[in-house]
C-alpha cells in the first residue's frame, strides 16, 4: 500500500492530466466556419518561389511561376486550405495545368457549405540572371592595421595592384536557367568566355599567386545554383575544389549586376610592398557586370 502522501500525489497528477486534456479541446468546435480559401499552393516540380495568392469576397486567384519548359500536363499540387474547408480536386490529386492557357479552376468549400472558385495560373519564370553579361570592372576593398592610428584602408581597381586583372574586363558571362531543386533553389549553366583578347586574368603579384583570393568566377563552362533565401549564387556546386559562392546585387533596372564576395584569408606580408600588403589585407572584392 502506498503511503498517504503518495496517494495525494497520484490524485493530483490525475487531476492535472484531466485539466491538460481539457486544454487540448478545439475552442472553435461549436462554431461553423465560413472560410473557403486556399492558403498555400505548390507544384511538385518546376515551381520558382512562393505562389502569389489574392482574393476578393467572391473570387480567388493564384499565380505560380515555373521554369520555362516544365511539363505541366500531369502535376500533383500540394494545397492547404482555411480552417475546416475542403478543396476539389483534392491536394495530392494529379491535374493537367497545361491546357486552357495554363489556367485551372479549383473549388473550395467551407464547413458551412459555401463555395468559392479559385483560378490557378501558371506563368513562365523570367530570370533576371539569364542572358549575356560583360565584366566592366573588378574591385577590392582592403584594411591595413584596422583599428590602429597608423592603419589605412581603401577601395581600388584590382588592376591597379595586379595589372593582369585588366584581361578580365572584357570577358563575357552567359547565364541560362535550367531547372529548380525540390527546396526551391534555381539551377542553371554558365559559360565564362574571354573577351576579344582571348585571355583570362592571372591574379599574381610576383612572386605571390593570389588566384585563391580573387578567382571566384570560374573559367569556361559549368553549373550554378541560386539561393533566393541568401541571395547568393554558387558556381559548380558540389564539385570539390571548384565550388565558389558569391552574392548577387542587381541595379533597379536589372541592367547592371554586382557579385561581391569575401576574400579570405587575411594574410598580410608585412615585409612586402604597400601594394602587396593591400592584397593580403583585402577583405572584400566584387565583379561588376553590364547586361548586353
N, C-alpha and C positions, 0 to 999 in steps of 0.2 A: 504494500500500500504506500502511495506517495504521501509525503508529509503535507500538512495543510497548505503551507506556503507554495508548494509545487502545484497544488490544485488550483489555488488562486491564479498562479501564473498561467496555467493552461486555459483556464476560463477566460482570462483577459486576452490571451492570444487568439482564442476562437472568436471572441467578440471583435477584436481588431481585424481579423481576416474577413469577418462578415461585413464590417464597415468598408473595408477596402474593396470588396466585391461590389458593394453598392455604388462605390465611386466610379466603377467602370461602366455603369449603365449609360446608354445613349441619351443625352439630355434632350435630343430632338425627336425621341422615339414617337411621341404623340403628335408631332407636327407634320403635316403633309407638305412635302417640298414641291414648289412650282418651278424650280431651277431646271433648265434644259439647255445647258451649254457644253461645248467641247472646250476643255481647259488645256489639253495638250494633244498634239498630233505629230507623229514621227514616222517617216518611211523606214522600211527595213534595209534600204540601200540607196546610195546616191545623194542623200539629203545634205545640204550645207546649212549650218546654223539652226536656229530655233524657228519653228513655224510662226508666221505673223497671224495673230488672231484678232478679229474685230467683230463687234456685234452691235445690233440695234435691238429695240424691243421685239421686232418681228423676224429678223433675219440674222444670220451669222456667216462670216466668210473667213477662210483660212488660205493663206498663201504660203506655199512651200517652195524653196529653191533647191534645185537638184543639179548635179553635174550634167552638162550637155552630153547627150548620148546614152543616158541611163535608161534601161529597159523598164518602162512603166506599165507594161501590159499585164504583169502579174506581180503586184506588190502586196505586202502584208503590213498595213499600218498598225502602229500601236496608239490607241486612243484612250484618253482619260476624259471623263465627263464630270459634271457637277453632281452634288450630293443626291444619291438615290435615283439618278437618271440612267437611262439605257440608250444605246446608240445602235442604229441599223443602217448598213451592215455592222456587225459587231467588231470590236477590237480584235485583231488577230485573224480576221477573215480576208482572204485574198480578193483583190479587186483590180479592175483594169482602169488605170488612170491615164492611158494614152489616147483614149477617144474623146470626142466632144471638146476639141481644143484643149485637151488635158484638164478638164474640169469634171468633178464628180459631186453628187449630192448625197449627203448623209441626213438621216432624220434622228433627232434626239428627243426622247420622250421623258417628261418629268414624272415623278411619282404620282402627281395629280392627274396624269393622262394628257396634259397639254404637250403639244409637239412643236418643234421648230426645225426648219430645214437649214442645213449648213452646207455651203458650197466650198469645196476644196479645189484650188487651182495650183497646178504645178508650173513653175517658171524655170527657165534655164538660169543657172548661176553664172553671172557675168563677173569674171575675176578682174580685179583692179591690178593684178600682178602679171597677167598674161600679156605677151607681146614682146617687142624688142626694146631694150634699154641700153643706152650708151653711157659708159663711165665718163663723167665730167670732171671728177676730182677724187682724190684720196687724201684725207687729212688725219692728223692725230693731235691729241692733247697730252701734255706732259707736265709733271710736277717734280721738281728737284728740291730736296731739302724741305719737304712740306712741313709747315708749322715753324720753320726756323727763320730768323730775321735775315739770313743770308740766302735763303732759297729763292727760286724763281720758277715760273710756270708760263705756259702759253699754248697757243694753237697754231699749227703750221701745216703747210702743204708737205706731204711726206717726201716729195721730190726735192724739197729744199735740203733735206738731210741725206736722202738716198736718190741721187739723180736718175737711176734706172727706173724708179717708180713712174717716171713720165711715160714709159711704154704702156702703162696700164690705162692711160687716159682716153685712148681711142677704142678701147675694147667694147664688144657688144655682148649683152647678156640676153639670150632668148629664153622666155619662160612659157610653159604650157601646162595647164591643169589637166590631170588625167583621171582623178577619182577622189574618193573620200574614204576614210577609215571608219570603223564601227563607232569610234568615240568622237567623230565629227571633225577630225583633222583632214585638211585637204592635201592631196598628193599631186605631184607633177614631175615633169622633166625639165632640165635646163641644158643649154648649150652656151658655154662661155667661149667666145671667139676672139682672137686677137684682131686688132683693127688693121687699117691699111699697112701699118709697118710689119704686120705678121708676127709680132713679138709680145710675149708676156713679160711683166716686170720680174726681176730677181732682186729680192729685198736684202741686199748685202751692203753693209758699211764695213769695208775691208779692215781686218780680215773676218769680222763677225757676221754670221748668217742670221738675219732677223726674219726669215720666212716663217718661223714658228710663231711669230707675233702677228705679222701682217698679211700672210697668205690665207685669209679667211674665205675668199671667193675662189673655189676650186677651178682649176683649168679644165677646159674641154667639156665633156658631157657627163651627166649624172642625173640623180633624182633629188627631189626635195619634199619636205614635209612641213606644212604650215599649221601653226597652232594659234588659233584666234584668242584663246584664253590668255596666253602670254605675249601675243603679238610678235611672234618670232617665226623664223624660217630656218630649218635645219637641212643643210646640204648633205647628201649621201648618208642619210640616217642609218645607223646600224652597221656601217662599214668601218671596221677597225682602222684607226689611223687616218681616216678620210672625212669623218663627221665634223662639220663646222656649223655652229649656230650663231645667227646674228638677229638683231631686231629689225622691224620694218616700220618706217615712218614716212607716210605719204604727205605730199602737199595737198591743200584743199581741192585743187583741180585734178589731182591724181596724175599730173604731168611730170612731177619730179619725185624721186624716191631716195631716201637716206637709209643706209644699212649700218647702224653703229654696232660696235662690239667691244667687249673688254679686252685689254691687251695684258696678258699675263705670261710669265711672271714679272714682277717689278725687280729688275736686276741691273742696277746702275754700276757701270765700270768707273769707279772714282779716279782711276788713272788715265781714263780716256779723254778725248777732246770734249768740248761742250756739246757738239752735235751728237756724239756717241752717248753721252750721258742723257741727253734728251730722249734718245731712242730707248735706252734702258729704263728711263723713268716714265715712259709712256704708260698711260692708264686707259685711254680710250682712243679708238680710231674709227673712221667711217668712210664708206664709199658713198659718193653722190652720183645719181643717175638721172638722165633726161629721157623721157619717152620719145621714141622715134615714130 
